[in-house]
Amino acid sequence: MKVVHLALLLLLAIVQSECFGSIMSERRNEVEEPISESKEEKLAEWAMLLHVSLLLITFVFGFVLSQWQCKYLGESGAGLIVGSLAGAILVVSNGVDKFQELVKFQEAIFFLVLLPPIIFEAGYNMKRRYFFRNIGGICMFAFLGTFISTFVVGGLVYLVGQAGMAVEFGLLESMVFGALISATDPVTVLAVFSKLNADMDLFSFIFGESVLNDAVAIVLYVTLGSFRTQEFTPLAVLMAALQFIEIFSVSFFIGVGFAMILAYWCKRNPAKGGGELEHAQLACVVMTPYLAYLTAESTYQSGIVTILFCGIGMAVFVRPNISQHSRDFSSDLAKSLAHIFETYVFVYLGLSLFTIEQVWDTAVMSVYAMVICLFARLCNVYPCSFILNKFCGGSIDYKKQFTIWFSGLRGAIAFVLALKAREDFKDEHGDTILTTTILVIFFTVFVFGGYIWPLLERFDLRVPPEQSRHNPYHSTINVVQMANQRVEGHEDLVDQAIDDLRQHVSDLQTDMETLALIKTGECSRTWRDELLVRLRELCHDFDDEDDSTWVGEVATCIQPLFTTVVTKAKRYVTLFEEDLEEETTESIQMIQMNERA
């Protein structure tokens, strides 16, 4: 994992180098006395060194915080602090003039390079069983909840401006701000959930909402932004709604389609020889989701929706058809890329607090925006939870509802969309939108992200940890390695290794008896599941989920709905045929009467 992290840091450095090179070429044409080429290269190298150094400092800072079990500050907050301190130092030392263009963040780099790995990892490594088991509630929060939040925030921000209490945004500006600020990013909350072994259903609600919510917010931002160039009419609103549905549907099928094609290819071309064949297979696994993302973006669909469902599809269909090494490496690579790029966005966000010119005289608007966001989150979570509990058989108690409301942090997506809004509305209040968004992100990350740990402990929303799984060969391998390296004291561990192997012999005897019962049909499902878990552990495969479990659960939920739809469809067809038969009979009778007349 460390090697992968270092390699990816080098990749990020190369990307930044390309970005800085293009910026410096533009700057060379603007200044009256151009700087020499060698000096430009040195400045770009220094800027690149600054970014990579800040990233490494953040990782070390976050590791130390994790080791100390710090409850009130996570790695996202650490990134904001490190970036802010670096920005303040640049301001004090007059370094902003030299580095302001070099450290400039480009939205195109984010959407083409940084965002795809973050979203893909969310789909590829998700706990699919809990996600699909709660897919109805997740979609309720992600779709209906995001729409509620967008229009509540947009409407209240507009009314606050009209009342003269803060900056007066236009209606479209208010709605666009509502869309971008509704994108949640609870990376700090989810990290705490993992550490404390929080309730998995609650985890799936917050995780699933944040993943789909990002996609909804981006598509909603683009849809609302289209009204800058067209008239706001009921027909335009209807067409925008249909466009929203069309983008989501087509993007979904593109992502799943690419995953299915790759799964078919991997199944028909297994990497049996290892070596170069396995490398080629892994390269296809790594590049396919990015190809799906670019395909969606180039056809004016949503790349974020495409790569999310491509990741889920690859986890279900591609993983079983690739080698164990490819599974492990692709999973680690996805995690490393997402970790590095998301941390980088938080570092730059802190850096931008000083390196980008802010509109501090509109701080009152930021205070109103924070209160409005909390109220909109309230209007989102509690009504959706009520509907799920009342009509959908949900069991989201008040503790879980409050935790979901409390977990509505803002982060990378909101920040980048605010940068885009700054350009889209530069002649209006684009700068105010950016400053307000940055302050809201700082507030939610430090306040809500800092107190989520004590909240989970207070509500006791943790589940008992599973018993650790022990491979009986680990002790033997350790003893043999110590003996080969002539490490003193390995003789004292031999007895433990022998005991483990003896226990393993007993387990094997039990396994053979279970297989005999399976053959005769006398083995229960519980015994079969226990045997499967133990054998997967020995095969280094228990990290991969058994998809048959959640597929069965989803099928159980969908089957009644599908049956109802089919029954109603048959009923309508029958009624249509009866009406058609009656009309035909009446027509024949009319013809016969006319002939007689």
Secondary structure per residue as TSV (DSSP state, phi and psi in degrees):
chain	resnum	aa	ss	phi	psi
A	1	M	-	360.0	-37.7
A	2	K	H	-64.5	-40.7
A	3	V	H	-63.6	-41.9
A	4	V	H	-62.5	-42.9
A	5	H	H	-60.4	-44.4
A	6	L	H	-65.8	-40.4
A	7	A	H	-63.6	-39.4
A	8	L	H	-72.9	-32.7
A	9	L	H	-61.4	-39.5
A	10	L	H	-64.1	-40.4
A	11	L	H	-61.1	-44.3
A	12	L	H	-62.8	-38.0
A	13	A	H	-62.9	-38.7
A	14	I	H	-66.0	-42.6
A	15	V	H	-60.9	-45.9
A	16	Q	H	-62.2	-36.5
A	17	S	H	-62.4	-43.0
A	18	E	H	-63.6	-42.5
A	19	C	H	-62.2	-44.9
A	20	F	H	-67.3	-34.6
A	21	G	H	-62.4	-43.3
A	22	S	H	-66.0	-38.6
A	23	I	H	-64.9	-42.5
A	24	M	H	-67.3	-33.6
A	25	S	H	-66.4	-35.9
A	26	E	H	-68.5	-40.2
A	27	R	H	-66.6	-30.4
A	28	R	H	-64.5	-32.6
A	29	N	H	-80.5	-15.6
A	30	E	H	-91.3	-37.7
A	31	V	S	-77.8	153.4
A	32	E	S	-74.3	-40.1
A	33	E	S	-112.0	95.5
A	34	P	-	-60.8	142.9
A	35	I	-	-78.9	148.3
A	36	S	-	-63.4	154.2
A	37	E	H	-62.2	-39.6
A	38	S	H	-65.5	-37.8
A	39	K	H	-68.1	-37.0
A	40	E	H	-62.0	-43.0
A	41	E	H	-62.9	-39.5
A	42	K	H	-65.2	-40.7
A	43	L	H	-62.9	-41.6
A	44	A	H	-63.6	-38.5
A	45	E	H	-66.0	-40.1
A	46	W	H	-65.2	-40.9
A	47	A	H	-65.2	-40.6
A	48	M	H	-64.0	-41.5
A	49	L	H	-62.2	-38.0
A	50	L	H	-61.2	-47.7
A	51	H	H	-63.8	-48.1
A	52	V	H	-66.2	-38.2
A	53	S	H	-64.5	-42.7
A	54	L	H	-63.2	-37.9
A	55	L	H	-62.4	-47.8
A	56	L	H	-63.0	-41.1
A	57	I	H	-61.8	-40.7
A	58	T	H	-64.0	-43.0
A	59	F	H	-62.0	-42.9
A	60	V	H	-65.6	-43.6
A	61	F	H	-59.2	-46.4
A	62	G	H	-64.5	-37.1
A	63	F	H	-64.5	-42.8
A	64	V	H	-64.0	-42.9
A	65	L	H	-60.9	-39.3
A	66	S	H	-66.5	-40.3
A	67	Q	H	-65.3	-36.1
A	68	W	T	-82.0	-0.6
A	69	Q	T	54.9	45.1
A	70	C	-	-69.3	124.2
A	71	K	S	-85.6	-24.1
A	72	Y	S	-109.5	6.8
A	73	L	-	-151.4	125.6
A	74	G	-	-107.1	-174.0
A	75	E	H	-68.9	-31.4
A	76	S	H	-63.4	-46.2
A	77	G	H	-63.0	-36.6
A	78	A	H	-63.1	-40.1
A	79	G	H	-62.6	-41.7
A	80	L	H	-62.3	-41.6
A	81	I	H	-66.0	-47.0
A	82	V	H	-61.7	-45.6
A	83	G	H	-64.0	-40.5
A	84	S	H	-65.6	-42.4
A	85	L	H	-62.6	-42.3
A	86	A	H	-63.5	-41.3
A	87	G	H	-64.1	-39.8
A	88	A	H	-64.5	-39.8
A	89	I	H	-63.6	-40.6
A	90	L	H	-62.5	-38.6
A	91	V	H	-67.1	-46.2
A	92	V	H	-64.4	-38.1
A	93	S	T	-90.3	9.9
A	94	N	T	59.1	27.3
A	95	G	-	-83.9	-11.6
A	96	V	H	-64.0	-36.4
A	97	D	H	-60.3	-35.7
A	98	K	H	-82.4	-34.7
A	99	F	H	-103.5	-5.4
A	100	Q	T	-60.7	-43.1
A	101	E	T	-75.8	-32.9
A	102	L	T	-69.3	-35.6
A	103	V	T	-94.8	13.4
A	104	K	-	-67.3	133.2
A	105	F	-	-92.9	130.6
A	106	Q	-	-106.0	128.5
A	107	E	H	-62.7	-32.9
A	108	A	H	-62.5	-38.0
A	109	I	H	-64.4	-39.4
A	110	F	I	-64.5	-49.8
A	111	F	I	-72.4	-25.7
A	112	L	I	-96.4	-26.6
A	113	V	I	-118.2	-49.5
A	114	L	I	-84.0	-40.4
A	115	L	H	-70.0	-44.4
A	116	P	H	-54.1	-47.1
A	117	P	H	-63.4	-33.2
A	118	I	H	-64.4	-46.9
A	119	I	H	-73.3	-39.3
A	120	F	H	-61.8	-42.3
A	121	E	H	-62.5	-35.9
A	122	A	H	-61.6	-37.0
A	123	G	H	-82.6	-37.6
A	124	Y	H	-72.4	-35.3
A	125	N	T	-109.7	14.4
A	126	M	S	-72.7	157.2
A	127	K	-	-79.7	92.6
A	128	R	H	-65.2	-33.7
A	129	R	H	-60.7	-48.6
A	130	Y	H	-72.8	-33.8
A	131	F	H	-62.7	-50.3
A	132	F	H	-77.7	-25.2
A	133	R	H	-66.1	-30.6
A	134	N	T	-111.0	25.8
A	135	I	H	-63.3	-33.2
A	136	G	H	-63.5	-47.9
A	137	G	H	-66.4	-38.0
A	138	I	H	-61.8	-45.9
A	139	C	H	-65.9	-34.6
A	140	M	I	-60.8	-48.8
A	141	F	I	-67.9	-40.9
A	142	A	I	-73.7	-40.1
A	143	F	I	-92.8	-66.2
A	144	L	I	-62.3	-42.5
A	145	G	H	-63.0	-41.0
A	146	T	H	-67.6	-38.5
A	147	F	H	-63.5	-44.2
A	148	I	H	-59.4	-48.6
A	149	S	H	-60.7	-43.1
A	150	T	H	-59.9	-49.4
A	151	F	H	-79.0	-28.3
A	152	V	H	-67.9	-48.1
A	153	V	H	-62.0	-49.6
A	154	G	H	-59.3	-45.2
A	155	G	H	-64.9	-43.6
A	156	L	H	-70.9	-38.4
A	157	V	H	-62.1	-40.6
A	158	Y	H	-64.2	-43.3
A	159	L	H	-66.9	-37.9
A	160	V	H	-61.8	-40.7
A	161	G	H	-67.7	-41.9
A	162	Q	H	-65.5	-29.6
A	163	A	T	-79.8	-3.8
A	164	G	T	76.8	16.8
A	165	M	S	-86.3	-17.2
A	166	A	S	-158.1	-166.2
A	167	V	-	-61.1	136.7
A	168	E	-	-88.3	97.9
A	169	F	-	-79.8	149.2
A	170	G	-	-71.9	166.7
A	171	L	H	-62.8	-44.3
A	172	L	H	-66.3	-42.3
A	173	E	H	-58.8	-41.9
A	174	S	H	-63.3	-43.8
A	175	M	H	-67.9	-38.9
A	176	V	H	-64.6	-41.9
A	177	F	H	-62.4	-40.2
A	178	G	H	-61.6	-37.6
A	179	A	H	-68.0	-46.4
A	180	L	H	-72.6	-33.7
A	181	I	H	-80.1	-9.3
A	182	S	T	-84.0	-6.0
A	183	A	-	-77.6	110.6
A	184	T	B	-89.6	154.3
A	185	D	-	-148.3	72.6
A	186	P	-	-84.2	49.7
A	187	V	H	-62.9	-37.4
A	188	T	H	-65.8	-42.9
A	189	V	H	-62.3	-44.9
A	190	L	H	-66.0	-35.1
A	191	A	H	-63.2	-41.4
A	192	V	H	-66.6	-40.5
A	193	F	H	-57.1	-41.9
A	194	S	H	-67.3	-40.5
A	195	K	H	-65.4	-40.4
A	196	L	H	-91.7	2.3
A	197	N	T	55.1	55.3
A	198	A	B	-71.7	166.4
A	199	D	-	-53.7	126.8
A	200	M	H	-70.7	-32.8
A	201	D	H	-65.3	-41.4
A	202	L	H	-63.7	-42.7
A	203	F	H	-58.0	-44.3
A	204	S	H	-66.5	-35.5
A	205	F	H	-62.3	-49.1
A	206	I	H	-70.0	-43.7
A	207	F	H	-65.0	-49.5
A	208	G	H	-62.8	-41.0
A	209	E	H	-61.6	-44.1
A	210	S	H	-65.2	-37.9
A	211	V	H	-68.2	-54.0
A	212	L	H	-69.8	-32.5
A	213	N	H	-62.6	-37.7
A	214	D	H	-60.4	-44.2
A	215	A	H	-63.9	-44.5
A	216	V	H	-62.1	-43.8
A	217	A	H	-63.6	-41.7
A	218	I	H	-66.2	-47.3
A	219	V	H	-63.6	-39.6
A	220	L	H	-65.8	-39.3
A	221	Y	H	-61.4	-46.4
A	222	V	H	-64.4	-41.5
A	223	T	H	-63.4	-46.3
A	224	L	H	-67.1	-36.7
A	225	G	H	-63.2	-23.6
A	226	S	G	-66.5	-19.5
A	227	F	G	-76.1	-2.5
A	228	R	G	-70.2	-24.5
A	229	T	S	-115.7	2.2
A	230	Q	S	-136.4	158.1
A	231	E	-	-73.1	143.3
A	232	F	-	-85.0	100.0
A	233	T	-	-130.3	162.4
A	234	P	H	-57.1	-38.5
A	235	L	H	-65.1	-39.3
A	236	A	H	-65.4	-38.2
A	237	V	H	-64.2	-43.3
A	238	L	H	-62.4	-44.3
A	239	M	H	-64.3	-36.1
A	240	A	H	-65.6	-40.3
A	241	A	H	-64.3	-42.8
A	242	L	H	-65.7	-37.2
A	243	Q	H	-64.6	-38.9
A	244	F	H	-59.2	-47.9
A	245	I	H	-64.2	-42.2
A	246	E	H	-64.3	-42.2
A	247	I	H	-62.9	-44.5
A	248	F	H	-64.1	-44.6
A	249	S	H	-66.8	-49.8
A	250	V	H	-64.2	-40.3
A	251	S	H	-63.9	-39.1
A	252	F	H	-59.9	-47.2
A	253	F	H	-69.9	-32.1
A	254	I	H	-63.2	-48.0
A	255	G	H	-62.7	-48.1
A	256	V	H	-66.4	-36.6
A	257	G	H	-61.8	-45.4
A	258	F	H	-62.6	-40.3
A	259	A	H	-62.9	-42.3
A	260	M	H	-65.8	-41.1
A	261	I	H	-63.5	-44.3
A	262	L	H	-64.6	-39.9
A	263	A	H	-62.4	-42.4
A	264	Y	H	-62.8	-42.2
A	265	W	H	-65.7	-42.7
A	266	C	H	-65.1	-35.8
A	267	K	H	-70.5	-37.7
A	268	R	H	-80.6	-17.3
A	269	N	S	-130.6	69.2
A	270	P	-	-68.7	145.6
A	271	A	-	-85.8	72.8
A	272	K	-	-75.2	-30.4
A	273	G	S	-81.6	-9.9
A	274	G	-	67.8	-163.1
A	275	G	T	58.8	-125.1
A	276	E	H	-63.6	-36.0
A	277	L	H	-62.9	-42.0
A	278	E	H	-66.7	-37.5
A	279	H	H	-64.4	-41.5
A	280	A	H	-64.5	-40.8
A	281	Q	H	-62.5	-44.6
A	282	L	H	-64.7	-37.4
A	283	A	H	-62.5	-40.1
A	284	C	H	-65.7	-39.8
A	285	V	H	-62.8	-38.6
A	286	V	H	-74.0	-39.1
A	287	M	H	-85.4	-26.7
A	288	T	H	-59.0	-47.8
A	289	P	H	-62.1	-34.5
A	290	Y	H	-69.3	-36.7
A	291	L	H	-63.7	-40.4
A	292	A	H	-62.6	-41.8
A	293	Y	H	-61.1	-47.3
A	294	L	H	-67.0	-35.5
A	295	T	H	-61.8	-44.7
A	296	A	H	-64.8	-45.0
A	297	E	H	-64.8	-39.0
A	298	S	H	-72.8	-19.2
A	299	T	T	-103.2	19.1
A	300	Y	T	63.7	33.3
A	301	Q	S	-105.2	-170.5
A	302	S	-	-98.3	109.6
A	303	G	H	-65.5	-32.1
A	304	I	H	-68.0	-39.7
A	305	V	H	-66.8	-41.9
A	306	T	H	-61.0	-50.4
A	307	I	H	-73.4	-26.2
A	308	L	H	-64.2	-51.9
A	309	F	H	-76.3	-22.0
A	310	C	H	-66.1	-42.0
A	311	G	H	-62.6	-43.8
A	312	I	H	-63.8	-44.0
A	313	G	H	-63.3	-38.8
A	314	M	I	-67.7	-36.7
A	315	A	I	-63.2	-35.4
A	316	V	I	-83.7	-44.5
A	317	F	I	-103.3	-33.1
A	318	V	I	-86.6	-43.1
A	319	R	G	-52.5	-44.6
A	320	P	G	-65.9	-13.1
A	321	N	G	-109.3	13.7
A	322	I	S	-122.5	166.4
A	323	S	-	-69.7	162.3
A	324	Q	H	-62.2	-39.3
A	325	H	H	-63.1	-40.8
A	326	S	H	-66.2	-36.6
A	327	R	H	-62.4	-50.3
A	328	D	H	-63.8	-45.6
A	329	F	H	-68.5	-41.4
A	330	S	H	-64.9	-37.6
A	331	S	H	-65.9	-45.6
A	332	D	H	-65.1	-39.1
A	333	L	H	-63.7	-43.9
A	334	A	H	-62.0	-44.0
A	335	K	H	-62.8	-43.0
A	336	S	H	-65.6	-45.7
A	337	L	H	-60.4	-47.3
A	338	A	H	-62.4	-41.6
A	339	H	H	-63.0	-47.3
A	340	I	H	-66.0	-47.9
A	341	F	H	-70.0	-38.7
A	342	E	H	-69.0	-39.2
A	343	T	H	-63.3	-38.7
A	344	Y	H	-60.8	-40.2
A	345	V	H	-63.0	-41.0
A	346	F	H	-67.1	-38.1
A	347	V	H	-62.5	-46.6
A	348	Y	H	-66.4	-33.9
A	349	L	H	-59.8	-44.4
A	350	G	H	-64.8	-39.0
A	351	L	H	-63.5	-38.2
A	352	S	H	-69.4	-16.9
A	353	L	H	-58.5	-28.0
A	354	F	H	-116.5	-28.5
A	355	T	H	-84.6	-17.8
A	356	I	S	-106.2	136.0
A	357	E	-	-66.1	121.9
A	358	Q	-	-103.8	158.1
A	359	V	-	-102.8	81.9
A	360	W	G	-72.9	-20.8
A	361	D	G	-74.4	-2.6
A	362	T	G	-109.1	26.1
A	363	A	H	-62.1	-25.7
A	364	V	H	-60.6	-37.8
A	365	M	H	-61.5	-36.2
A	366	S	H	-65.2	-39.2
A	367	V	H	-64.1	-46.4
A	368	Y	H	-60.9	-40.5
A	369	A	H	-62.8	-39.5
A	370	M	H	-62.0	-46.1
A	371	V	H	-65.0	-42.0
A	372	I	H	-64.6	-40.2
A	373	C	H	-63.0	-40.5
A	374	L	H	-65.0	-40.9
A	375	F	H	-67.3	-41.2
A	376	A	H	-64.9	-36.4
A	377	R	H	-64.7	-36.4
A	378	L	H	-63.9	-45.3
A	379	C	H	-66.9	-19.2
A	380	N	H	-84.4	-56.0
A	381	V	H	-71.8	-50.1
A	382	Y	H	-70.6	-43.7
A	383	P	H	-63.0	-41.0
A	384	C	H	-64.7	-39.5
A	385	S	H	-65.4	-38.7
A	386	F	H	-62.2	-43.7
A	387	I	H	-63.6	-43.2
A	388	L	H	-64.7	-42.0
A	389	N	H	-71.8	-37.2
A	390	K	H	-80.7	-42.3
A	391	F	H	-114.8	-15.0
A	392	C	S	-116.9	9.1
A	393	G	-	71.3	24.5
A	394	G	-	-75.6	165.3
A	395	S	-	-136.1	55.5
A	396	I	-	-95.7	98.9
A	397	D	-	-76.1	177.7
A	398	Y	H	-65.5	-30.3
A	399	K	H	-65.3	-44.8
A	400	K	H	-67.8	-37.7
A	401	Q	H	-62.3	-44.5
A	402	F	H	-65.5	-38.0
A	403	T	H	-65.6	-40.6
A	404	I	H	-62.8	-43.8
A	405	W	H	-61.7	-41.9
A	406	F	H	-68.2	-22.0
A	407	S	T	-90.0	11.7
A	408	G	-	-82.1	59.4
A	409	L	-	-74.8	153.2
A	410	R	B	-107.8	152.9
A	411	G	-	-157.8	-129.2
A	412	A	H	-61.0	-48.2
A	413	I	H	-62.8	-45.5
A	414	A	H	-61.0	-40.5
A	415	F	H	-64.6	-46.2
A	416	V	H	-68.7	-38.6
A	417	L	H	-65.5	-32.3
A	418	A	H	-67.1	-37.8
A	419	L	H	-62.1	-39.2
A	420	K	H	-67.2	-40.6
A	421	A	H	-64.7	-32.1
A	422	R	H	-60.3	-36.9
A	423	E	H	-80.1	-40.5
A	424	D	H	-65.3	-33.4
A	425	F	T	-119.2	38.9
A	426	K	T	-67.1	-23.4
A	427	D	T	-88.1	-1.1
A	428	E	T	-121.3	-103.7
A	429	H	T	-125.7	37.1
A	430	G	H	-61.8	-40.7
A	431	D	H	-64.5	-38.6
A	432	T	H	-66.1	-39.4
A	433	I	H	-60.8	-43.1
A	434	L	H	-64.9	-48.7
A	435	T	H	-61.5	-43.6
A	436	T	H	-62.0	-42.6
A	437	T	H	-63.4	-44.0
A	438	I	H	-60.8	-44.5
A	439	L	H	-67.0	-36.8
A	440	V	H	-64.5	-40.5
A	441	I	H	-63.2	-46.9
A	442	F	H	-58.6	-44.8
A	443	F	H	-62.0	-48.4
A	444	T	I	-69.7	-38.6
A	445	V	I	-66.2	-45.0
A	446	F	I	-81.1	-37.9
A	447	V	I	-81.8	-59.4
A	448	F	I	-76.2	-40.2
A	449	G	H	-66.0	-30.6
A	450	G	H	-76.2	-26.3
A	451	Y	H	-107.6	9.4
A	452	I	H	-70.9	-33.6
A	453	W	H	-62.8	-54.3
A	454	P	H	-59.3	-32.3
A	455	L	H	-65.5	-44.7
A	456	L	H	-63.0	-39.5
A	457	E	H	-66.8	-38.0
A	458	R	H	-67.1	-42.5
A	459	F	H	-83.7	-11.9
A	460	D	T	53.7	56.3
A	461	L	-	-98.6	30.8
A	462	R	B	-100.8	156.1
A	463	V	-	-111.4	151.3
A	464	P	-	-60.1	135.8
A	465	P	-	-65.2	145.3
A	466	E	-	-70.6	153.8
A	467	Q	-	-66.0	137.5
A	468	S	-	-65.0	139.8
A	469	R	-	-93.0	127.7
A	470	H	-	-115.1	120.8
A	471	N	-	-80.7	124.4
A	472	P	T	-66.4	-16.2
A	473	Y	H	-87.2	-12.6
A	474	H	H	-60.8	-44.5
A	475	S	H	-63.2	-42.6
A	476	T	H	-64.5	-44.0
A	477	I	H	-61.5	-41.3
A	478	N	H	-63.5	-43.4
A	479	V	H	-63.9	-45.1
A	480	V	H	-64.1	-41.4
A	481	Q	H	-64.6	-41.2
A	482	M	H	-64.7	-37.7
A	483	A	H	-66.2	-40.6
A	484	N	H	-64.8	-34.0
A	485	Q	T	-90.0	3.1
A	486	R	T	56.2	44.3
A	487	V	-	-84.2	131.6
A	488	E	T	-70.1	144.8
A	489	G	T	93.8	0.6
A	490	H	G	-69.8	-22.7
A	491	E	G	-62.7	-30.0
A	492	D	G	-70.3	-17.2
A	493	L	G	-96.8	-6.0
A	494	V	H	-64.4	-42.2
A	495	D	H	-60.2	-40.5
A	496	Q	H	-64.4	-40.8
A	497	A	H	-63.3	-41.2
A	498	I	H	-65.0	-41.6
A	499	D	H	-61.4	-40.6
A	500	D	H	-62.6	-41.5
A	501	L	H	-68.9	-37.5
A	502	R	H	-62.9	-41.9
A	503	Q	H	-63.4	-35.7
A	504	H	H	-66.0	-38.1
A	505	V	H	-61.5	-41.4
A	506	S	H	-63.4	-40.9
A	507	D	H	-64.3	-40.2
A	508	L	H	-62.2	-39.5
A	509	Q	H	-61.4	-43.0
A	510	T	H	-62.3	-40.9
A	511	D	H	-61.9	-42.1
A	512	M	H	-65.0	-37.5
A	513	E	H	-65.1	-39.1
A	514	T	H	-63.8	-41.5
A	515	L	H	-63.0	-37.5
A	516	A	H	-64.2	-38.1
A	517	L	H	-68.7	-35.3
A	518	I	H	-62.1	-39.7
A	519	K	H	-62.4	-38.2
A	520	T	H	-88.4	-4.0
A	521	G	T	79.1	18.3
A	522	E	-	-103.8	6.7
A	523	C	-	-93.3	134.1
A	524	S	-	-80.6	164.0
A	525	R	H	-64.4	-35.6
A	526	T	H	-62.3	-44.2
A	527	W	H	-65.1	-39.4
A	528	R	H	-65.3	-40.3
A	529	D	H	-65.1	-41.3
A	530	E	H	-62.1	-42.2
A	531	L	H	-64.2	-41.3
A	532	L	H	-63.7	-43.3
A	533	V	H	-61.9	-44.7
A	534	R	H	-66.5	-41.3
A	535	L	H	-69.1	-36.1
A	536	R	H	-66.5	-35.2
A	537	E	H	-60.4	-46.5
A	538	L	H	-67.0	-27.2
A	539	C	T	-91.2	7.8
A	540	H	T	59.2	43.4
A	541	D	-	-133.1	9.9
A	542	F	T	-80.2	-2.9
A	543	D	T	-75.8	-21.6
A	544	D	S	-85.2	130.1
A	545	E	-	-74.2	152.6
A	546	D	-	-85.1	101.7
A	547	D	H	-69.4	-17.7
A	548	S	H	-63.0	-28.1
A	549	T	H	-67.5	-56.2
A	550	W	H	-74.3	-27.8
A	551	V	H	-63.4	-41.1
A	552	G	H	-64.2	-40.0
A	553	E	H	-65.5	-42.9
A	554	V	H	-65.2	-41.3
A	555	A	H	-61.6	-38.3
A	556	T	H	-63.3	-36.1
A	557	C	H	-75.2	-36.9
A	558	I	H	-81.0	-31.9
A	559	Q	H	-56.1	-46.6
A	560	P	H	-61.2	-40.5
A	561	L	H	-63.3	-44.7
A	562	F	H	-64.0	-40.9
A	563	T	H	-62.7	-41.6
A	564	T	H	-62.3	-44.4
A	565	V	H	-62.8	-45.4
A	566	V	H	-63.5	-42.3
A	567	T	H	-61.6	-45.2
A	568	K	H	-66.1	-38.1
A	569	A	H	-63.2	-43.7
A	570	K	H	-62.4	-38.9
A	571	R	H	-63.6	-45.1
A	572	Y	H	-64.3	-39.3
A	573	V	H	-63.6	-42.5
A	574	T	H	-62.1	-45.4
A	575	L	H	-62.7	-39.6
A	576	F	H	-63.5	-42.6
A	577	E	H	-65.3	-40.0
A	578	E	H	-63.9	-43.9
A	579	D	H	-62.1	-41.5
A	580	L	H	-64.6	-38.9
A	581	E	H	-66.0	-40.6
A	582	E	H	-64.4	-43.6
A	583	E	H	-62.4	-39.8
A	584	T	H	-64.1	-43.3
A	585	T	H	-62.6	-43.9
A	586	E	H	-63.3	-39.4
A	587	S	H	-63.8	-42.5
A	588	I	H	-63.6	-42.4
A	589	Q	H	-63.4	-40.6
A	590	M	H	-62.8	-40.4
A	591	I	H	-64.6	-43.9
A	592	Q	H	-63.0	-40.3
A	593	M	H	-64.5	-39.6
A	594	N	H	-65.1	-39.0
A	595	E	H	-66.0	-39.1
A	596	R	H	-66.3	-38.2
A	597	A	-	-67.3	360.0
